[in-house]
Amino acid sequence: MELHVTGDGTPWRDRFAQRTERMTSSAIRELLKLTSDPEIISFGGGLPAPEVFPIEQIRAAADRVLDEHGKAALQYSTTEGYLPLRELLVRHMARYGIVVGPENVIITTGAQQALDLLGKLFINSGDRILTEEPTYLGALQAFTGYQARYVPVPIDDDGMRMDLLEEQLRTGPKFLYVLPNFQNPGGVTLSLERRLRLVELASHYGVPIVEDAPYGQLRYRGEHLPPLVKLDAEYHGNGHGLPFHGDVIYLGTMSKTLAPGLRIGWVVAPEEVVSKLVQMKQGADLHSSTFDQMVAYEAARGGFLDRHVKVIRKVHGERLGVMLQALERHFPEEAKWTRPEGGLFLWVTLPEGFDSRRLFDEALKEKVAFVPGTPFFPNGGGERTLRLNFSYSTPEVIEEGIRRLGGVVARRMAGRLVAV
Ligand SMILES: Cc1ncc(COP(=O)(O)O)c(C=O)c1O
């Protein structure tokens, strides 16, 4: 008997579940495949500076884990996650005003898995999810897999626009998904005034919030702002011992503070939600890697994470400064860009009539890459926007890459003028 594994004859072809119909592979990953040429300067991926990965600390931690807890580290473990790591995260978050117990925390395989598990737990086909516009593409991918629809609220330099929020809250979204710090892709931060207003309005309309905060600690300028989960607790007046109110589910990750390859993220939620997430996660992967969790704990404990984050801030902050200066020098003044105070990205808006997808093809010929903005718009749009990552490349490479990209933009502008 012949077994068909490829081509038209595959028996799987007509059997994909309905919910996969609107799922596409990430436009970003497809585009970034084109940039595998090592000569291409890529501002595309959301990669931290590899120079600051704490390789020695991780090596020593892995040795300690294997020497002292080898058998446990290589064994199956609980779905909630390694308790000492959850306790460490609880202590760490308390310093940011997030006062919860380990029973409120579940470790996930990156914050990305948390988004998928939340989709699995909460989203019925056709449910509306309120998001910023633009928003994190990985969240759209996760939620679209559960057949979500989107009610987007545009952002400006102070984050989600509160003047447009109320109308969208009235459409009855299942929950609101927001990135208050150095938003991906916009680079903007939700101001304190808007944070307070957001918590108040969401509470008024009975819409719970998912606060995705991978970049909270990666602030290079300005003052730290309180997380929504803290403001929510204050707004509701902390009546029951632990001042966690629970209308806000908070997502954290060690991807940007330790190493993304470890795939350690976590969710903070009311216990009832955590126990449902445990069920969702059991179906997905039983638990996140025991070994990785133990290594992350061993590497992070004793204050290392705080010391290390300072190093990351310095390196990334310098690269942000270099990119901003290079943009001033090499981009036409008709182009606009955000001036982030942290995170990994900044967001460029090109003059009217530009198509950043076409610009991508031209830029690739000059061996420089970025991510066109459209995929970050839940319902389409954003044709003349693009995202630039500033953390991955060294200052010299950033300068050269922005020079090349500025040249492509300028030539296109000159071409358009001639064409008119
Ligand atoms: C906003 C946002 N959420 C979640 C993630 C996923 O992070 P990880 O799965 O590495 O924890 C990212 C990664 O870049 C992100 O930008």
The ligand as an SDF file (V2000), in Angstrom:
LIG
                    3D

 16 16  0  0  0  0  0  0  0  0999 V2000
    4.5380   41.6100   24.2860 C   0  0  0  0  0  0  0  0  0  0  0  0
    5.1340   40.2590   24.3180 C   0  0  0  0  0  0  0  0  0  0  0  0
    4.5030   39.2820   24.9780 N   0  0  0  0  0  0  0  0  0  0  0  0
    5.0090   38.0550   25.0390 C   0  0  0  0  0  0  0  0  0  0  0  0
    6.2020   37.7450   24.4210 C   0  0  0  0  0  0  0  0  0  0  0  0
    6.6810   36.3290   24.4840 C   0  0  0  0  0  0  0  0  0  0  0  0
    7.8100   36.2200   25.2740 O   0  0  0  0  0  0  0  0  0  0  0  0
    8.3770   34.8460   25.8020 P   0  0  0  0  0  0  0  0  0  0  0  0
    7.4920   33.7510   25.2900 O   0  0  0  0  0  0  0  0  0  0  0  0
    9.7490   34.7460   25.2720 O   0  0  0  0  0  0  0  0  0  0  0  0
    8.3120   34.9560   27.2750 O   0  0  0  0  0  0  0  0  0  0  0  0
    6.9030   38.7280   23.7290 C   0  0  0  0  0  0  0  0  0  0  0  0
    8.1630   38.4160   23.0490 C   0  0  0  0  0  0  0  0  0  0  0  0
    8.7950   39.1960   22.4240 O   0  0  0  0  0  0  0  0  0  0  0  0
    6.3490   40.0190   23.6820 C   0  0  0  0  0  0  0  0  0  0  0  0
    6.9540   41.0180   23.0210 O   0  0  0  0  0  0  0  0  0  0  0  0
  1  2  1  0
  2  3  1  0
  2 15  2  0
  3  4  2  0
  4  5  1  0
  5  6  1  0
  5 12  2  0
  6  7  1  0
  7  8  1  0
  8  9  2  0
  8 10  1  0
  8 11  1  0
 12 13  1  0
 12 15  1  0
 13 14  2  0
 15 16  1  0
M  END
$$$$
